[in-house]
Amino acid sequence: MPSQQTCSYLLANLDPVLCPDPWVFDHIAEGAPSNLNIATLFALIQESEGSTLIRRAPAGTNSLPMSQPTFAKITLQVCSDLEAVGLTAAVAQALTDINMCANVVAAALHDHVFVPYERRFEAIDCLKALSVSAQQLQPKD
């Protein structure tokens, strides 16, 4: 059954919240040992070449140069339906318009957007502006 949520409703109610911690995407080849700390894990995605872990970056990542990029996690607080159409595309397009990559992970209740850590405040501003724009297009009761 298709979602009853409209994209315009979801965008108008985004309510993006920035997690202060930096996050990394790690790849673990199939059969390779891992020192998986479940407390730092956000997601484990199994792919044919191995597993991708999305986890909090190790302490000190903010001040030390790293060989892998760090990301900020922005949670869209609007309670979205997995069958809703257009939310991911609209969020990705808004960030594309400011030349920012976006890695979106949809969960059962909320979508989470990973953006370059050093551009996290710019991303929050962009998503808030997207939401305000959608609010202005909402029909008034």
N, C-alpha and C positions, 0 to 999 in steps of 0.2 A: 504494500500500500504506500503510495507516495506521501511524502511529508506534508503536513498542513502548515508548516512554517514557511513564510515567504522570505525571500532573500532581503527584501527591504526592511522587514521587521528585524531580522537577525543583525543587519548592518546598523540599524538605528539603535540597537541595544548591545553593541559589542562589549563595552566596558572592559577594555584591555588592561590587564594588570601585569606589571613587570616583576619577575622574580629577580632578586638582587644577585643571585649566584651566576657565575659563568658556567657554561655547559660545553661538553665536547662529544663528538661522534667518533667512536672507536670501532675499528673492524677487527674481528678475531677470526682467523682462518679456521675452517673445519678441522677439528682434531687438535688445535693448538691449546696449550694450557692457558687458563685465564685466572687472574686473581680478582674475581668478581665480588665486589662489595655491594650487596643488595641495598644498603642504606643510601648509596649515592646514585642508584639507578633510577632513571625515569622510564626508559623503554628498552626492550630487547626485541630486535627484529631479526628473524631468521631468514637468510637469503641462501640461494644455492651455493654461493662461494664461501659461506661462513655466516657469522652473526654480526650485526651492527648493534652497538650499545650506545645509548644516549645517557650520559651520566654527568654528575657535577664534576667540574674540572678540579684537579688536585689543588690543595691549598697553595697560595702564593702565585697562582696563575695570573692574577691581575697585574703583578709587578715584574714578572719574569718573561722573557721572550720564549715562545713555545714553537715547536715544530708543526703543530696542528692548530687550525683556527679555533677560536672560542666563540660561542654563541650565547645570546641572551634568550631566555624563554619568556614569551609573552603569552599569558593565558587569556583567551577571550571568555569573559565571564558569562556571556549570554549562553543559556542552556540550549544547545543546538541538537537537532535531530540528525542522526547519521544519514538519513535519506533526503535531507534538505539540499536544494539545488542552488548553487551560485556563490555561497559564502566563501569557500576556498578561492575560487577564481577572482572574486572581487577584492579580497584581501591581498592576494598575490599581485593583482594588477596595480593596486594602490602603491604597494612597495616597489614594484617594477618601475612605476612612473618616477620614483626618486632614485632609480638605479640601485636598488637594494635586493639582495637575494633573500628568499624566504623559504624555509623548510617547514611545512605544515604537517603536524601530526594530529589526526582526529581521534578523539576518544569518545566513549559513549555519551558523555555529557558536555564536554567542552573541546574546543580546538586550541591547539598550542602552536605558536609560531616561533620558530627559532631564526634569529637574525644576527648579523655580525655584532659581537659584544660592544665594540667601540662605537657603534651607531644605534645603540638601543634606545636612547632618548629621542632621536630623530624618528625611529620606527613607532614609538608610542605616540608622538605628536601626529604622525601620519595617520595612524589608525583612529585616533580620537577625531581628527578632522574628517575622516571617512564616515565615522558614525554621526557626527554633527550634520554633515551633508545629507545623509540618509534620513535623519530626523526632520530636516526641513522639507523633505519630499513626502513625509508621512501625511496622510489625510488627517485633518483636524476633526475631532468629535463634535 
